[in-house]
Amino acid sequence: MTRGRLITIEGLDGAGKSTLAQALAQALADRGQRVELLREPGGVDVSERIRALVKDPALAVTPRAEALLYAAARAQLVQELLAPLLEQGVLVLLDRFVDSSLTYQGAGRGLGVAEIRAINQFATDGLRPDRTLLLVIDPATGRSRAHERALEPDRLELESEGFFTTIAAAYDELAGEEPERIRRIDAAQTPEDVLLNALAAIEDLLDALTAD
């Protein structure tokens, strides 16, 4: 059976990742594509429990523990659900993946990108996205959008603007290192234009799936 494709969506809080993920999943389903939408941390029971723990603003989680919790949630998702879906030929859309840990914990928490990459190489058994859609937004704009949501801010969303500026710079560096995998999309556009850009950025993967 033809292997599926893994498309991840990355960016700062408030960039519109979840909005794009849902719109893209619907657009692909309308085309007749087998598609599954997942989120991180989460997607399976163990990972969802870790999500509740790591996002709880009442908890003081140390940076190293935080990095390991995200990696643990990721390891469970990959083995229990993500890898089997890809083996079944499904196109998987994933709201956040390893790049989030590289930028948030590696750069933002100052733990080191190389160190966090090593942890996640083990956690994912080397699984890499076929394409990553990076929603680029000014940190202040992203924070403003996040604060407009009705939900209470989680533990990470309560961090300082400097924290998110560091993360934005780390995302930009990653995109510069892997331009073929990571495609930048201007998140300040309308949701409709963001979706069109996203579809254009994965068209070659869709063509390859059809050809297979």
Solvent accessible surface area in square Angstrom, and as a share of the most:
residue,aa,sasa,rsa
1,M,185,0.83
2,T,53,0.31
3,R,98,0.36
4,G,0,0.00
5,R,36,0.13
6,L,0,0.00
7,I,0,0.00
8,T,0,0.00
9,I,0,0.00
10,E,1,0.00
11,G,1,0.01
12,L,7,0.04
13,D,25,0.13
14,G,8,0.08
15,A,3,0.02
16,G,26,0.25
17,K,19,0.08
18,S,60,0.39
19,T,78,0.45
20,L,6,0.03
21,A,1,0.01
22,Q,116,0.52
23,A,36,0.28
24,L,0,0.00
25,A,16,0.12
26,Q,106,0.47
27,A,20,0.16
28,L,0,0.00
29,A,48,0.37
30,D,107,0.56
31,R,130,0.48
32,G,66,0.63
33,Q,41,0.18
34,R,127,0.46
35,V,34,0.20
36,E,66,0.30
37,L,65,0.33
38,L,15,0.07
39,R,104,0.38
40,E,9,0.04
41,P,6,0.04
42,G,0,0.00
43,G,27,0.26
44,V,14,0.08
45,D,113,0.58
46,V,72,0.41
47,S,0,0.00
48,E,57,0.26
49,R,193,0.70
50,I,24,0.12
51,R,49,0.18
52,A,70,0.55
53,L,80,0.40
54,V,0,0.00
55,K,46,0.19
56,D,51,0.26
57,P,76,0.48
58,A,92,0.71
59,L,70,0.35
60,A,108,0.83
61,V,29,0.17
62,T,82,0.48
63,P,58,0.36
64,R,180,0.66
65,A,40,0.31
66,E,0,0.00
67,A,2,0.02
68,L,100,0.50
69,L,40,0.20
70,Y,21,0.08
71,A,5,0.04
72,A,47,0.37
73,A,1,0.01
74,R,5,0.02
75,A,34,0.27
76,Q,63,0.28
77,L,1,0.00
78,V,10,0.06
79,Q,150,0.67
80,E,89,0.40
81,L,49,0.24
82,L,0,0.00
83,A,32,0.25
84,P,42,0.26
85,L,20,0.10
86,L,5,0.03
87,E,122,0.55
88,Q,83,0.37
89,G,14,0.13
90,V,10,0.05
91,L,0,0.00
92,V,0,0.00
93,L,0,0.00
94,L,0,0.00
95,D,17,0.09
96,R,31,0.11
97,F,1,0.01
98,V,24,0.14
99,D,6,0.03
100,S,10,0.06
101,S,1,0.01
102,L,3,0.01
103,T,0,0.00
104,Y,8,0.03
105,Q,2,0.01
106,G,3,0.03
107,A,26,0.20
108,G,20,0.19
109,R,51,0.18
110,G,60,0.58
111,L,39,0.19
112,G,24,0.23
113,V,50,0.28
114,A,71,0.55
115,E,102,0.46
116,I,3,0.01
117,R,91,0.33
118,A,65,0.50
119,I,54,0.28
120,N,2,0.01
121,Q,108,0.48
122,F,180,0.75
123,A,15,0.11
124,T,4,0.02
125,D,133,0.69
126,G,27,0.26
127,L,34,0.17
128,R,127,0.46
129,P,17,0.10
130,D,45,0.23
131,R,9,0.03
132,T,1,0.00
133,L,0,0.00
134,L,5,0.03
135,L,4,0.02
136,V,67,0.38
137,I,15,0.08
138,D,83,0.43
139,P,20,0.13
140,A,46,0.36
141,T,58,0.34
142,G,0,0.00
143,R,50,0.18
144,S,56,0.36
145,R,80,0.29
146,A,11,0.09
147,H,110,0.49
148,E,137,0.61
149,R,104,0.38
150,A,109,0.85
151,L,139,0.69
152,E,154,0.69
153,P,45,0.28
154,D,23,0.12
155,R,25,0.09
156,L,13,0.06
157,E,20,0.09
158,L,108,0.54
159,E,49,0.22
160,S,70,0.45
161,E,85,0.38
162,G,47,0.45
163,F,19,0.08
164,F,5,0.02
165,T,73,0.42
166,T,61,0.36
167,I,0,0.00
168,A,27,0.21
169,A,63,0.49
170,A,12,0.09
171,Y,9,0.04
172,D,78,0.41
173,E,112,0.50
174,L,9,0.04
175,A,1,0.01
176,G,51,0.49
177,E,103,0.46
178,E,36,0.16
179,P,88,0.56
180,E,121,0.54
181,R,22,0.08
182,I,8,0.04
183,R,68,0.25
184,R,121,0.44
185,I,6,0.03
186,D,76,0.39
187,A,3,0.02
188,A,75,0.58
189,Q,56,0.25
190,T,72,0.42
191,P,87,0.54
192,E,115,0.52
193,D,60,0.31
194,V,11,0.06
195,L,36,0.18
196,L,112,0.56
197,N,61,0.31
198,A,0,0.00
199,L,21,0.11
200,A,74,0.57
201,A,13,0.10
202,I,0,0.00
203,E,66,0.30
204,D,70,0.36
205,L,18,0.09
206,L,13,0.06
207,D,83,0.43
208,A,37,0.29
209,L,25,0.12
210,T,119,0.69
211,A,89,0.69
212,D,100,0.52
